[in-house]
Amino acid sequence: MDDPPGPLLASGRSADIYDVGGGRVLRRRRVGTIGDHEVIAMRVARDAGVPAPRVFDVDGADLLMERVVGRTMIDELGRRPWAAGRFGRELARLHLALRMVAAPDGLRGDGPVLVHNDLHPGNVVVTADGPVVIDWESAEAGPPDRDAAQMWLLGEIAEVDDLAPWLRPVVGAVRGRMLTSFLESAGRPTRETVAAVCADRLMDRNTRVSEQDAIRSFAQRHG
């Protein structure tokens, strides 16, 4: 195994991120290589004005990119729950901006626009210069409202069982306020897109058994 290229900053489901200096980080996959779709998506989004990290180089399992300094929107929401409505509108603006980006030739998926496929508050970093969208690993071509459908579903079914009982209703209320603000600004996705997103989520091996009933219920109500 290669030696770490620098101090470890974070570890995700499939990769580790290291600080390599000069305002840059290296994202190293533990298994496999960096997908072309991820690099293409980040570059196309950034060129179109959607805030995404700048990509400097790609080499096998390593992706060298701009370091984004700040807290995720979900962390900021925990620090400033009274700003849930504003965060919802800010997230909606990112979604609406991405809907205007045509899917580049050769990108996997089927649809007219570039879709992030995981554009929720945990994948938005709030920096001194504004929000930046991170983690483009699941990007593909798709319908314009797919990201909104994903966000709506995740906002509705996210579990709070690991929180203290007294805290659950508070978190639920804050999350609900943010989600309402988001949908008011971004618009509700079509029933067809919601149904497709729910079906994909049910087939995802990372979906917990405890989430499956909630997804089916959501699909019945909105899909």
Summary of the structure (lengths in Angstrom):
residues: 223
radius of gyration: 17.6
end to end distance: 46.0
largest distance: 50.4
contacts: 668
relative contact order: 0.12
helix: 44%
strand: 20%
